[in-house]
Amino acid sequence: MSQENVEIVRRLLDACNRRDWDAMLETGAPEIEIVTLMTGTHRGHAGWRRLVEEMAEEVSGFQFVPEDFIDVGQDRVVAVTHWVGTGLTSGIAVPDTTVGLVYTLRDGLVVRQESFRDKAGALKAVGLAE
């Protein structure tokens, strides 16, 4: 099941990067919980869609560029990503930011995504060291 979970997370990020919100939502449980660094907690498909639509409205070319996927067992996957894009209002590029994302899956769907400032923070959250 672990490789399947990694593939689900890959599909989620790919759909998000394509702005295919329906395909993105198909990877998540209806009661999904998204915990972000800057905007707090968003619940359910409606909250998740609102979050990504707002990000797309504020940042041109916003992408999660995957660097690594780590199956950590217990139905969890750590995705290490770089965020890229340009502020629509400011025209300033998003600083090169690495973010660790911890995904928890159940029955083939993401039930929780939590963001951390870096890979080390994500690994620590799942009980591993870098």
C-alpha positions, -999 to 999 in steps of 0.1 A, spaced: 0 0 0 29 24 6 39 29 -30 2 34 -38 1 62 -12 31 79 -27 14 78 -61 -18 93 -46 3 122 -33 20 126 -66 -14 128 -84 -26 153 -58 4 177 -64 3 172 -101 -35 181 -102 -28 211 -80 0 223 -103 -23 219 -133 -51 239 -115 -73 208 -119 -92 213 -87 -117 184 -94 -88 159 -99 -71 172 -68 -103 168 -47 -106 132 -59 -75 124 -40 -89 136 -7 -115 124 17 -146 146 21 -135 154 57 -99 163 47 -80 186 70 -54 209 55 -30 226 80 -9 254 64 19 275 77 3 308 71 -34 305 69 -42 279 95 -66 249 92 -90 243 63 -116 216 64 -135 196 38 -134 198 1 -150 233 1 -123 247 24 -95 230 4 -108 243 -29 -111 278 -15 -75 277 -2 -60 266 -35 -82 290 -56 -71 319 -34 -34 309 -38 -39 307 -75 -55 342 -75 -26 357 -55 4 340 -71 10 336 -108 25 303 -119 23 289 -83 37 253 -83 47 227 -58 79 213 -74 85 179 -58 120 171 -46 114 139 -27 86 115 -16 92 94 15 69 66 25 71 66 63 46 38 69 14 40 90 -3 54 59 18 86 59 39 101 31 63 131 34 66 152 3 95 176 1 86 204 -23 99 238 -35 73 265 -39 77 287 -70 56 315 -85 53 353 -87 30 376 -68 3 389 -91 1 423 -73 38 428 -65 54 410 -94 79 397 -69 90 361 -72 82 338 -43 114 332 -24 129 298 -30 111 280 -3 114 243 7 83 230 24 78 196 40 43 182 36 30 153 57 1 134 42 -20 110 62 -41 86 41 -69 63 49 -86 39 24 -67 54 -5 -76 90 2 -58 118 19 -74 127 52 -48 153 64 -21 174 49 2 194 73 29 218 62 62 223 78 90 249 72 114 223 59 121 186 54 135 182 89 103 196 105 82 172 85 104 142 93 104 151 130 66 153 130 65 116 118 91 105 143 121 104 120 154 123 118 169 138 87 
